[in-house]
């Protein structure tokens, strides 16, 4: 009877170790699954950013009105000799 109890305990311990322990145990698989979900979300976010930047690059290369607006706003450029740029100094 004692021998059966010891064998049963050893089998139960082996099954618990097989499920919970080791490199591919249940807890490790749950951590990997959570990390995979986080990485997929990060990839999706980065892909949206890349798509947005690609559209912006295309617009900058082809849209003359956008090019002119950026030239005026960021570089202080004016169109031809008909316009004059005024800059006011802050005191």
Jmol script that loads the backbone (N, CA, C; Angstrom):
load data "model"
ATOM      1  N   UNK A   1       0.816  -1.189   0.000  1.00  0.00           N
ATOM      2  CA  UNK A   1       0.000   0.000   0.000  1.00  0.00           C
ATOM      3  C   UNK A   1       0.865   1.260   0.000  1.00  0.00           C
ATOM      4  N   UNK A   2       1.908   1.246   0.810  1.00  0.00           N
ATOM      5  CA  UNK A   2       2.811   2.385   0.891  1.00  0.00           C
ATOM      6  C   UNK A   2       3.551   2.580  -0.432  1.00  0.00           C
ATOM      7  N   UNK A   3       3.886   1.451  -1.064  1.00  0.00           N
ATOM      8  CA  UNK A   3       4.591   1.515  -2.341  1.00  0.00           C
ATOM      9  C   UNK A   3       3.709   2.192  -3.394  1.00  0.00           C
ATOM     10  N   UNK A   4       2.417   1.870  -3.437  1.00  0.00           N
ATOM     11  CA  UNK A   4       1.486   2.489  -4.391  1.00  0.00           C
ATOM     12  C   UNK A   4       1.343   3.986  -4.111  1.00  0.00           C
ATOM     13  N   UNK A   5       1.302   4.348  -2.857  1.00  0.00           N
ATOM     14  CA  UNK A   5       1.172   5.749  -2.472  1.00  0.00           C
ATOM     15  C   UNK A   5       2.401   6.551  -2.909  1.00  0.00           C
ATOM     16  N   UNK A   6       3.574   5.965  -2.736  1.00  0.00           N
ATOM     17  CA  UNK A   6       4.818   6.626  -3.149  1.00  0.00           C
ATOM     18  C   UNK A   6       4.857   6.769  -4.666  1.00  0.00           C
ATOM     19  N   UNK A   7       4.482   5.727  -5.387  1.00  0.00           N
ATOM     20  CA  UNK A   7       4.470   5.776  -6.854  1.00  0.00           C
ATOM     21  C   UNK A   7       3.462   6.817  -7.338  1.00  0.00           C
ATOM     22  N   UNK A   8       2.290   6.864  -6.715  1.00  0.00           N
ATOM     23  CA  UNK A   8       1.276   7.856  -7.089  1.00  0.00           C
ATOM     24  C   UNK A   8       1.787   9.266  -6.825  1.00  0.00           C
ATOM     25  N   UNK A   9       2.447   9.472  -5.705  1.00  0.00           N
ATOM     26  CA  UNK A   9       2.995  10.792  -5.375  1.00  0.00           C
ATOM     27  C   UNK A   9       4.072  11.197  -6.372  1.00  0.00           C
ATOM     28  N   UNK A  10       4.911  10.239  -6.749  1.00  0.00           N
ATOM     29  CA  UNK A  10       5.961  10.525  -7.731  1.00  0.00           C
ATOM     30  C   UNK A  10       5.344  10.862  -9.083  1.00  0.00           C
ATOM     31  N   UNK A  11       4.329  10.123  -9.496  1.00  0.00           N
ATOM     32  CA  UNK A  11       3.654  10.406 -10.767  1.00  0.00           C
ATOM     33  C   UNK A  11       2.985  11.776 -10.747  1.00  0.00           C
ATOM     34  N   UNK A  12       2.322  12.096  -9.649  1.00  0.00           N
ATOM     35  CA  UNK A  12       1.678  13.409  -9.541  1.00  0.00           C
ATOM     36  C   UNK A  12       2.728  14.518  -9.582  1.00  0.00           C
ATOM     37  N   UNK A  13       3.834  14.323  -8.880  1.00  0.00           N
ATOM     38  CA  UNK A  13       4.911  15.317  -8.889  1.00  0.00           C
ATOM     39  C   UNK A  13       5.491  15.472 -10.291  1.00  0.00           C
ATOM     40  N   UNK A  14       5.649  14.366 -11.010  1.00  0.00           N
ATOM     41  CA  UNK A  14       6.176  14.424 -12.376  1.00  0.00           C
ATOM     42  C   UNK A  14       5.211  15.159 -13.300  1.00  0.00           C
ATOM     43  N   UNK A  15       3.927  14.905 -13.146  1.00  0.00           N
ATOM     44  CA  UNK A  15       2.928  15.581 -13.984  1.00  0.00           C
ATOM     45  C   UNK A  15       2.906  17.077 -13.681  1.00  0.00           C
ATOM     46  N   UNK A  16       2.935  17.431 -12.397  1.00  0.00           N
ATOM     47  CA  UNK A  16       2.953  18.853 -12.016  1.00  0.00           C
ATOM     48  C   UNK A  16       4.198  19.532 -12.569  1.00  0.00           C
ATOM     49  N   UNK A  17       5.346  18.879 -12.461  1.00  0.00           N
ATOM     50  CA  UNK A  17       6.571  19.470 -13.003  1.00  0.00           C
ATOM     51  C   UNK A  17       6.491  19.607 -14.519  1.00  0.00           C
ATOM     52  N   UNK A  18       5.930  18.608 -15.188  1.00  0.00           N
ATOM     53  CA  UNK A  18       5.821  18.662 -16.645  1.00  0.00           C
ATOM     54  C   UNK A  18       4.940  19.822 -17.092  1.00  0.00           C
ATOM     55  N   UNK A  19       3.892  20.098 -16.327  1.00  0.00           N
ATOM     56  CA  UNK A  19       2.971  21.176 -16.699  1.00  0.00           C
ATOM     57  C   UNK A  19       3.505  22.538 -16.270  1.00  0.00           C
ATOM     58  N   UNK A  20       4.004  22.651 -15.055  1.00  0.00           N
ATOM     59  CA  UNK A  20       4.404  23.943 -14.504  1.00  0.00           C
ATOM     60  C   UNK A  20       5.883  24.263 -14.680  1.00  0.00           C
ATOM     61  N   UNK A  21       6.725  23.290 -14.634  1.00  0.00           N
ATOM     62  CA  UNK A  21       8.157  23.544 -14.617  1.00  0.00           C
ATOM     63  C   UNK A  21       8.769  23.564 -16.000  1.00  0.00           C
ATOM     64  N   UNK A  22      10.031  23.826 -16.018  1.00  0.00           N
ATOM     65  CA  UNK A  22      10.776  23.779 -17.263  1.00  0.00           C
ATOM     66  C   UNK A  22      10.643  25.055 -18.075  1.00  0.00           C
ATOM     67  N   UNK A  23      11.311  25.052 -19.205  1.00  0.00           N
ATOM     68  CA  UNK A  23      11.343  26.233 -20.064  1.00  0.00           C
ATOM     69  C   UNK A  23       9.998  26.517 -20.714  1.00  0.00           C
ATOM     70  N   UNK A  24       9.246  25.502 -20.999  1.00  0.00           N
ATOM     71  CA  UNK A  24       7.965  25.681 -21.673  1.00  0.00           C
ATOM     72  C   UNK A  24       6.804  25.327 -20.755  1.00  0.00           C
ATOM     73  N   UNK A  25       6.923  25.704 -19.493  1.00  0.00           N
ATOM     74  CA  UNK A  25       5.856  25.472 -18.531  1.00  0.00           C
ATOM     75  C   UNK A  25       4.692  26.413 -18.779  1.00  0.00           C
ATOM     76  N   UNK A  26       3.626  26.173 -18.056  1.00  0.00           N
ATOM     77  CA  UNK A  26       2.414  26.962 -18.230  1.00  0.00           C
ATOM     78  C   UNK A  26       2.656  28.442 -17.961  1.00  0.00           C
ATOM     79  N   UNK A  27       3.344  28.760 -16.883  1.00  0.00           N
ATOM     80  CA  UNK A  27       3.577  30.173 -16.565  1.00  0.00           C
ATOM     81  C   UNK A  27       4.448  30.837 -17.627  1.00  0.00           C
ATOM     82  N   UNK A  28       5.447  30.122 -18.127  1.00  0.00           N
ATOM     83  CA  UNK A  28       6.295  30.677 -19.179  1.00  0.00           C
ATOM     84  C   UNK A  28       5.495  30.898 -20.459  1.00  0.00           C
ATOM     85  N   UNK A  29       4.633  29.967 -20.795  1.00  0.00           N
ATOM     86  CA  UNK A  29       3.805  30.135 -21.989  1.00  0.00           C
ATOM     87  C   UNK A  29       2.849  31.313 -21.846  1.00  0.00           C
ATOM     88  N   UNK A  30       2.318  31.523 -20.647  1.00  0.00           N
ATOM     89  CA  UNK A  30       1.445  32.676 -20.424  1.00  0.00           C
ATOM     90  C   UNK A  30       2.219  33.985 -20.565  1.00  0.00           C
ATOM     91  N   UNK A  31       3.444  34.028 -20.038  1.00  0.00           N
ATOM     92  CA  UNK A  31       4.282  35.223 -20.187  1.00  0.00           C
ATOM     93  C   UNK A  31       4.617  35.470 -21.658  1.00  0.00           C
ATOM     94  N   UNK A  32       4.931  34.405 -22.375  1.00  0.00           N
ATOM     95  CA  UNK A  32       5.241  34.546 -23.796  1.00  0.00           C
ATOM     96  C   UNK A  32       4.027  35.030 -24.575  1.00  0.00           C
ATOM     97  N   UNK A  33       2.867  34.536 -24.231  1.00  0.00           N
ATOM     98  CA  UNK A  33       1.642  34.958 -24.906  1.00  0.00           C
ATOM     99  C   UNK A  33       1.374  36.440 -24.660  1.00  0.00           C
ATOM    100  N   UNK A  34       1.539  36.888 -23.425  1.00  0.00           N
ATOM    101  CA  UNK A  34       1.330  38.303 -23.107  1.00  0.00           C
ATOM    102  C   UNK A  34       2.358  39.173 -23.824  1.00  0.00           C
ATOM    103  N   UNK A  35       3.600  38.716 -23.854  1.00  0.00           N
ATOM    104  CA  UNK A  35       4.649  39.481 -24.544  1.00  0.00           C
ATOM    105  C   UNK A  35       4.378  39.542 -26.044  1.00  0.00           C
ATOM    106  N   UNK A  36       3.897  38.452 -26.603  1.00  0.00           N
ATOM    107  CA  UNK A  36       3.573  38.426 -28.032  1.00  0.00           C
ATOM    108  C   UNK A  36       2.459  39.419 -28.348  1.00  0.00           C
ATOM    109  N   UNK A  37       1.428  39.464 -27.498  1.00  0.00           N
ATOM    110  CA  UNK A  37       0.337  40.418 -27.711  1.00  0.00           C
ATOM    111  C   UNK A  37       0.846  41.854 -27.650  1.00  0.00           C
ATOM    112  N   UNK A  38       1.737  42.132 -26.703  1.00  0.00           N
ATOM    113  CA  UNK A  38       2.305  43.475 -26.589  1.00  0.00           C
ATOM    114  C   UNK A  38       3.138  43.822 -27.818  1.00  0.00           C
ATOM    115  N   UNK A  39       3.913  42.856 -28.305  1.00  0.00           N
ATOM    116  CA  UNK A  39       4.731  43.100 -29.496  1.00  0.00           C
ATOM    117  C   UNK A  39       3.872  43.299 -30.739  1.00  0.00           C
ATOM    118  N   UNK A  40       2.796  42.533 -30.861  1.00  0.00           N
ATOM    119  CA  UNK A  40       1.891  42.699 -32.003  1.00  0.00           C
ATOM    120  C   UNK A  40       1.258  44.084 -31.966  1.00  0.00           C
ATOM    121  N   UNK A  41       0.863  44.540 -30.773  1.00  0.00           N
ATOM    122  CA  UNK A  41       0.288  45.881 -30.648  1.00  0.00           C
ATOM    123  C   UNK A  41       1.323  46.943 -31.013  1.00  0.00           C
ATOM    124  N   UNK A  42       2.564  46.749 -30.582  1.00  0.00           N
ATOM    125  CA  UNK A  42       3.636  47.705 -30.904  1.00  0.00           C
ATOM    126  C   UNK A  42       3.915  47.722 -32.406  1.00  0.00           C
ATOM    127  N   UNK A  43       3.926  46.561 -33.030  1.00  0.00           N
ATOM    128  CA  UNK A  43       4.139  46.478 -34.476  1.00  0.00           C
ATOM    129  C   UNK A  43       3.019  47.194 -35.209  1.00  0.00           C
ATOM    130  N   UNK A  44       1.783  46.998 -34.762  1.00  0.00           N
ATOM    131  CA  UNK A  44       0.637  47.662 -35.383  1.00  0.00           C
ATOM    132  C   UNK A  44       0.763  49.180 -35.257  1.00  0.00           C
ATOM    133  N   UNK A  45       1.160  49.639 -34.091  1.00  0.00           N
ATOM    134  CA  UNK A  45       1.337  51.075 -33.869  1.00  0.00           C
ATOM    135  C   UNK A  45       2.434  51.638 -34.770  1.00  0.00           C
ATOM    136  N   UNK A  46       3.547  50.932 -34.852  1.00  0.00           N
ATOM    137  CA  UNK A  46       4.648  51.380 -35.704  1.00  0.00           C
ATOM    138  C   UNK A  46       4.267  51.343 -37.178  1.00  0.00           C
ATOM    139  N   UNK A  47       3.470  50.350 -37.576  1.00  0.00           N
ATOM    140  CA  UNK A  47       3.039  50.268 -38.972  1.00  0.00           C
ATOM    141  C   UNK A  47       2.151  51.459 -39.324  1.00  0.00           C
ATOM    142  N   UNK A  48       1.267  51.855 -38.398  1.00  0.00           N
ATOM    143  CA  UNK A  48       0.430  53.033 -38.637  1.00  0.00           C
ATOM    144  C   UNK A  48       1.290  54.289 -38.754  1.00  0.00           C
ATOM    145  N   UNK A  49       2.328  54.390 -37.921  1.00  0.00           N
ATOM    146  CA  UNK A  49       3.225  55.544 -37.992  1.00  0.00           C
ATOM    147  C   UNK A  49       3.974  55.568 -39.319  1.00  0.00           C
ATOM    148  N   UNK A  50       4.434  54.416 -39.772  1.00  0.00           N
ATOM    149  CA  UNK A  50       5.138  54.333 -41.058  1.00  0.00           C
ATOM    150  C   UNK A  50       4.198  54.717 -42.198  1.00  0.00           C
ATOM    151  N   UNK A  51       2.965  54.218 -42.156  1.00  0.00           N
ATOM    152  CA  UNK A  51       1.994  54.563 -43.197  1.00  0.00           C
ATOM    153  C   UNK A  51       1.723  56.060 -43.222  1.00  0.00           C
ATOM    154  N   UNK A  52       1.583  56.659 -42.048  1.00  0.00           N
ATOM    155  CA  UNK A  52       1.339  58.094 -41.956  1.00  0.00           C
ATOM    156  C   UNK A  52       2.517  58.883 -42.523  1.00  0.00           C
ATOM    157  N   UNK A  53       3.729  58.475 -42.167  1.00  0.00           N
ATOM    158  CA  UNK A  53       4.914  59.165 -42.678  1.00  0.00           C
ATOM    159  C   UNK A  53       5.078  58.970 -44.182  1.00  0.00           C
ATOM    160  N   UNK A  54       4.698  57.808 -44.680  1.00  0.00           N
ATOM    161  CA  UNK A  54       4.767  57.562 -46.126  1.00  0.00           C
ATOM    162  C   UNK A  54       3.808  58.483 -46.866  1.00  0.00           C
ATOM    163  N   UNK A  55       2.583  58.629 -46.326  1.00  0.00           N
ATOM    164  CA  UNK A  55       1.615  59.542 -46.951  1.00  0.00           C
ATOM    165  C   UNK A  55       2.115  60.985 -46.892  1.00  0.00           C
ATOM    166  N   UNK A  56       2.715  61.359 -45.765  1.00  0.00           N
ATOM    167  CA  UNK A  56       3.235  62.720 -45.626  1.00  0.00           C
ATOM    168  C   UNK A  56       4.382  62.963 -46.605  1.00  0.00           C
ATOM    169  N   UNK A  57       5.251  61.976 -46.764  1.00  0.00           N
ATOM    170  CA  UNK A  57       6.365  62.106 -47.711  1.00  0.00           C
ATOM    171  C   UNK A  57       5.841  62.275 -49.127  1.00  0.00           C
ATOM    172  N   UNK A  58       4.863  61.464 -49.481  1.00  0.00           N
ATOM    173  CA  UNK A  58       4.277  61.552 -50.817  1.00  0.00           C
ATOM    174  C   UNK A  58       3.640  62.918 -51.041  1.00  0.00           C
ATOM    175  N   UNK A  59       2.926  63.413 -50.031  1.00  0.00           N
ATOM    176  CA  UNK A  59       2.296  64.726 -50.153  1.00  0.00           C
ATOM    177  C   UNK A  59       3.351  65.819 -50.286  1.00  0.00           C
ATOM    178  N   UNK A  60       4.434  65.714 -49.529  1.00  0.00           N
ATOM    179  CA  UNK A  60       5.494  66.717 -49.615  1.00  0.00           C
ATOM    180  C   UNK A  60       6.162  66.721 -50.988  1.00  0.00           C
ATOM    181  N   UNK A  61       6.235  65.566 -51.612  1.00  0.00           N
ATOM    182  CA  UNK A  61       6.886  65.481 -52.916  1.00  0.00           C
ATOM    183  C   UNK A  61       5.982  65.945 -54.051  1.00  0.00           C
ATOM    184  N   UNK A  62       4.674  65.857 -53.881  1.00  0.00           N
ATOM    185  CA  UNK A  62       3.775  66.129 -55.006  1.00  0.00           C
ATOM    186  C   UNK A  62       2.870  67.341 -54.819  1.00  0.00           C
ATOM    187  N   UNK A  63       2.554  67.732 -53.599  1.00  0.00           N
ATOM    188  CA  UNK A  63       1.590  68.802 -53.346  1.00  0.00           C
ATOM    189  C   UNK A  63       2.308  70.147 -53.254  1.00  0.00           C
ATOM    190  N   UNK A  64       2.139  70.970 -54.283  1.00  0.00           N
ATOM    191  CA  UNK A  64       2.821  72.259 -54.352  1.00  0.00           C
ATOM    192  C   UNK A  64       2.322  73.198 -53.252  1.00  0.00           C
ATOM    193  N   UNK A  65       1.032  73.168 -52.969  1.00  0.00           N
ATOM    194  CA  UNK A  65       0.484  74.042 -51.925  1.00  0.00           C
ATOM    195  C   UNK A  65       1.087  73.700 -50.558  1.00  0.00           C
ATOM    196  N   UNK A  66       1.262  72.438 -50.283  1.00  0.00           N
ATOM    197  CA  UNK A  66       1.875  72.016 -49.020  1.00  0.00           C
ATOM    198  C   UNK A  66       3.336  72.449 -48.963  1.00  0.00           C
ATOM    199  N   UNK A  67       4.041  72.312 -50.070  1.00  0.00           N
ATOM    200  CA  UNK A  67       5.434  72.746 -50.117  1.00  0.00           C
ATOM    201  C   UNK A  67       5.539  74.247 -49.841  1.00  0.00           C
ATOM    202  N   UNK A  68       4.645  75.019 -50.452  1.00  0.00           N
ATOM    203  CA  UNK A  68       4.664  76.467 -50.251  1.00  0.00           C
ATOM    204  C   UNK A  68       4.331  76.828 -48.801  1.00  0.00           C
ATOM    205  N   UNK A  69       3.349  76.162 -48.218  1.00  0.00           N
ATOM    206  CA  UNK A  69       2.969  76.444 -46.837  1.00  0.00           C
ATOM    207  C   UNK A  69       4.127  76.155 -45.883  1.00  0.00           C
ATOM    208  N   UNK A  70       4.804  75.044 -46.092  1.00  0.00           N
ATOM    209  CA  UNK A  70       5.938  74.707 -45.228  1.00  0.00           C
ATOM    210  C   UNK A  70       7.088  75.688 -45.433  1.00  0.00           C
ATOM    211  N   UNK A  71       7.322  76.085 -46.686  1.00  0.00           N
ATOM    212  CA  UNK A  71       8.381  77.058 -46.958  1.00  0.00           C
ATOM    213  C   UNK A  71       8.092  78.375 -46.253  1.00  0.00           C
ATOM    214  N   UNK A  72       6.838  78.779 -46.232  1.00  0.00           N
ATOM    215  CA  UNK A  72       6.467  80.033 -45.570  1.00  0.00           C
ATOM    216  C   UNK A  72       6.549  79.902 -44.051  1.00  0.00           C
ATOM    217  N   UNK A  73       5.955  78.851 -43.504  1.00  0.00           N
ATOM    218  CA  UNK A  73       5.851  78.717 -42.054  1.00  0.00           C
ATOM    219  C   UNK A  73       7.179  78.363 -41.391  1.00  0.00           C
ATOM    220  N   UNK A  74       7.891  77.429 -41.957  1.00  0.00           N
ATOM    221  CA  UNK A  74       9.095  76.943 -41.283  1.00  0.00           C
ATOM    222  C   UNK A  74      10.364  77.688 -41.683  1.00  0.00           C
ATOM    223  N   UNK A  75      10.409  78.183 -42.909  1.00  0.00           N
ATOM    224  CA  UNK A  75      11.636  78.809 -43.380  1.00  0.00           C
ATOM    225  C   UNK A  75      11.496  80.308 -43.605  1.00  0.00           C
ATOM    226  N   UNK A  76      10.295  80.861 -43.385  1.00  0.00           N
ATOM    227  CA  UNK A  76      10.088  82.299 -43.514  1.00  0.00           C
ATOM    228  C   UNK A  76      10.262  82.815 -44.927  1.00  0.00           C
ATOM    229  N   UNK A  77       9.979  82.008 -45.914  1.00  0.00           N
ATOM    230  CA  UNK A  77      10.145  82.418 -47.303  1.00  0.00           C
ATOM    231  C   UNK A  77       8.914  83.190 -47.770  1.00  0.00           C
ATOM    232  N   UNK A  78       9.120  84.045 -48.773  1.00  0.00           N
ATOM    233  CA  UNK A  78       8.022  84.802 -49.372  1.00  0.00           C
ATOM    234  C   UNK A  78       7.980  84.503 -50.856  1.00  0.00           C
ATOM    235  N   UNK A  79       6.836  84.843 -51.469  1.00  0.00           N
ATOM    236  CA  UNK A  79       6.672  84.569 -52.891  1.00  0.00           C
ATOM    237  C   UNK A  79       7.075  85.806 -53.701  1.00  0.00           C
ATOM    238  N   UNK A  80       8.081  85.659 -54.526  1.00  0.00           N
ATOM    239  CA  UNK A  80       8.494  86.714 -55.451  1.00  0.00           C
ATOM    240  C   UNK A  80       8.856  88.021 -54.760  1.00  0.00           C
ATOM    241  N   UNK A  81       8.816  89.104 -55.546  1.00  0.00           N
ATOM    242  CA  UNK A  81       9.156  90.425 -55.001  1.00  0.00           C
ATOM    243  C   UNK A  81       7.910  91.191 -54.582  1.00  0.00           C
ATOM    244  N   UNK A  82       6.732  90.604 -54.737  1.00  0.00           N
ATOM    245  CA  UNK A  82       5.486  91.282 -54.389  1.00  0.00           C
ATOM    246  C   UNK A  82       5.202  91.232 -52.887  1.00  0.00           C
ATOM    247  N   UNK A  83       5.848  90.361 -52.187  1.00  0.00           N
ATOM    248  CA  UNK A  83       5.603  90.216 -50.756  1.00  0.00           C
ATOM    249  C   UNK A  83       6.836  90.631 -49.971  1.00  0.00           C
ATOM    250  N   UNK A  84       6.589  91.097 -48.757  1.00  0.00           N
ATOM    251  CA  UNK A  84       7.684  91.481 -47.880  1.00  0.00           C
ATOM    252  C   UNK A  84       7.440  90.831 -46.520  1.00  0.00           C
ATOM    253  N   UNK A  85       8.483  90.323 -45.956  1.00  0.00           N
ATOM    254  CA  UNK A  85       8.380  89.640 -44.673  1.00  0.00           C
ATOM    255  C   UNK A  85       8.761  90.603 -43.560  1.00  0.00           C
ATOM    256  N   UNK A  86       7.879  90.729 -42.582  1.00  0.00           N
ATOM    257  CA  UNK A  86       8.139  91.571 -41.417  1.00  0.00           C
ATOM    258  C   UNK A  86       8.385  90.668 -40.223  1.00  0.00           C
ATOM    259  N   UNK A  87       9.416  90.991 -39.483  1.00  0.00           N
ATOM    260  CA  UNK A  87       9.690  90.266 -38.242  1.00  0.00           C
ATOM    261  C   UNK A  87       9.759  91.281 -37.116  1.00  0.00           C
ATOM    262  N   UNK A  88       9.021  90.998 -36.078  1.00  0.00           N
ATOM    263  CA  UNK A  88       8.975  91.901 -34.944  1.00  0.00           C
ATOM    264  C   UNK A  88       9.818  91.320 -33.815  1.00  0.00           C
ATOM    265  N   UNK A  89      10.705  92.150 -33.305  1.00  0.00           N
ATOM    266  CA  UNK A  89      11.561  91.712 -32.206  1.00  0.00           C
ATOM    267  C   UNK A  89      10.796  91.835 -30.895  1.00  0.00           C
ATOM    268  N   UNK A  90      10.950  90.856 -30.045  1.00  0.00           N
ATOM    269  CA  UNK A  90      10.314  90.905 -28.731  1.00  0.00           C
ATOM    270  C   UNK A  90      11.250  91.600 -27.756  1.00  0.00           C
ATOM    271  N   UNK A  91      10.675  92.405 -26.866  1.00  0.00           N
ATOM    272  CA  UNK A  91      11.505  93.131 -25.897  1.00  0.00           C
ATOM    273  C   UNK A  91      11.597  92.389 -24.608  1.00  0.00           C
TER     274      UNK A  91
END
end "model"
wireframe off; spacefill off
backbone 0.3
color backbone group
